[in-house]
Amino acid sequence: MNLDLVAVIVSEYDSAIAFFVDVLGFELVEDTPSLTNDGRAKRWVVVRPPGAATGVLLARADGADQSAALGRQAADRVGFFLRVDDFETSYRRMLAAEVEFLTEPRTEPYGRVAVFLDIAGNRWDLLGPA
């Protein structure tokens, strides 16, 4: 058994793909035209960190309720955790790409950590070895 996908609600597919692929270094696994349950066009877009088993489904907000959840999927808590092998290099690369960090890097018992926002405004921990 494994956790295959987690969904992140985004406002637009292409800018979300660019953020996850070009900024975070994920791979675009799938970008397939699809339909909503009531027949409207959408896309099935999956990105995944290289070598990871679990991917992120980029789900375009559909309607007022989903739009209201943009950036608040975890109720303003950190809801996503990106572990990297080289924290400093990843942190500097993300800063250069103008990723918004809410905290300065710090060392905790579980490793180096800094909180950043994704393109939709959700909070993520960037995690690396201590």
C-alpha positions in Angstrom: 0.0 0.0 0.0 1.2 3.5 -0.6 -0.1 7.1 -0.8 -0.3 7.8 -4.5 -1.4 11.5 -4.7 -2.2 14.5 -2.6 -4.2 17.3 -4.2 -3.2 21.0 -4.1 -5.8 23.4 -5.3 -4.4 26.0 -7.6 -5.9 28.9 -9.5 -4.3 28.0 -12.9 -2.6 25.0 -14.3 0.4 26.4 -16.3 1.7 28.7 -13.6 1.4 25.9 -11.0 3.3 23.5 -13.3 6.0 26.1 -13.8 6.3 26.6 -10.0 6.5 22.9 -9.1 8.7 21.9 -12.1 11.0 24.9 -12.7 11.2 26.3 -9.1 10.9 23.2 -6.9 12.5 20.7 -9.3 9.5 18.3 -9.5 8.9 16.2 -12.6 5.7 16.7 -14.7 4.3 13.1 -14.7 1.0 13.7 -16.4 -0.9 16.5 -18.1 -4.0 15.0 -19.7 -7.3 16.7 -20.8 -10.2 15.5 -18.8 -13.8 16.4 -17.8 -15.5 17.3 -14.6 -18.3 15.2 -13.4 -20.8 17.5 -15.2 -18.8 17.5 -18.5 -16.8 20.7 -18.3 -13.1 20.7 -19.5 -10.3 20.3 -16.9 -6.9 18.7 -16.9 -5.4 15.9 -14.9 -2.0 17.3 -13.9 0.4 15.4 -11.7 3.9 16.5 -10.6 6.3 14.5 -8.4 9.7 15.0 -6.9 12.3 12.9 -8.8 12.3 9.3 -7.5 9.3 9.9 -5.2 6.4 7.5 -5.0 3.8 10.1 -4.0 2.8 12.8 -6.4 0.9 16.1 -6.2 -2.3 16.5 -8.2 -2.6 20.1 -9.3 -6.4 20.7 -9.2 -7.7 23.9 -10.6 -10.2 25.6 -8.3 -13.7 25.0 -9.5 -16.3 27.3 -8.0 -16.4 29.7 -5.0 -15.9 27.0 -2.3 -12.7 25.7 -3.9 -11.4 29.2 -4.7 -11.9 30.1 -1.1 -9.6 27.2 -0.1 -6.7 28.5 -2.2 -3.7 28.9 0.1 -5.7 27.6 3.1 -5.8 23.9 2.5 -4.3 23.2 5.9 -6.0 26.1 7.7 -2.8 28.3 7.7 -0.7 25.5 9.1 2.1 23.8 7.4 0.4 21.1 5.5 3.1 19.9 3.1 6.7 18.8 3.7 9.4 18.7 1.1 12.5 16.8 2.2 15.7 17.5 0.3 19.2 16.1 0.5 21.0 19.4 0.3 19.1 22.0 2.3 21.4 25.0 1.7 21.5 24.5 -2.0 17.8 24.0 -2.3 17.1 27.0 0.0 19.4 29.3 -2.0 17.9 28.1 -5.4 14.4 28.8 -4.1 15.4 32.2 -2.8 16.8 33.1 -6.2 13.5 32.0 -7.8 11.8 34.5 -5.4 9.9 31.8 -3.4 8.4 33.5 -0.3 9.9 32.1 2.9 8.0 32.9 6.1 10.8 31.8 8.4 14.5 31.8 8.4 16.2 28.4 8.3 16.7 26.9 11.7 18.0 23.6 13.1 15.5 21.3 14.9 16.1 17.8 16.3 14.7 16.4 13.0 16.9 18.6 10.7 17.1 22.0 9.0 13.7 23.6 8.3 12.3 26.8 6.8 8.6 27.5 6.0 7.7 28.6 2.5 4.6 29.4 0.5 3.7 27.5 -2.7 2.2 29.3 -5.7 -1.3 29.0 -4.2 -0.2 30.3 -0.8 -0.1 27.0 1.1 2.6 26.6 3.8 5.3 24.0 3.2 8.3 23.0 5.3 11.6 22.7 3.4 13.4 20.0 5.3 16.9 18.8 5.2 19.6 17.0 7.2 20.8 18.8 10.4 
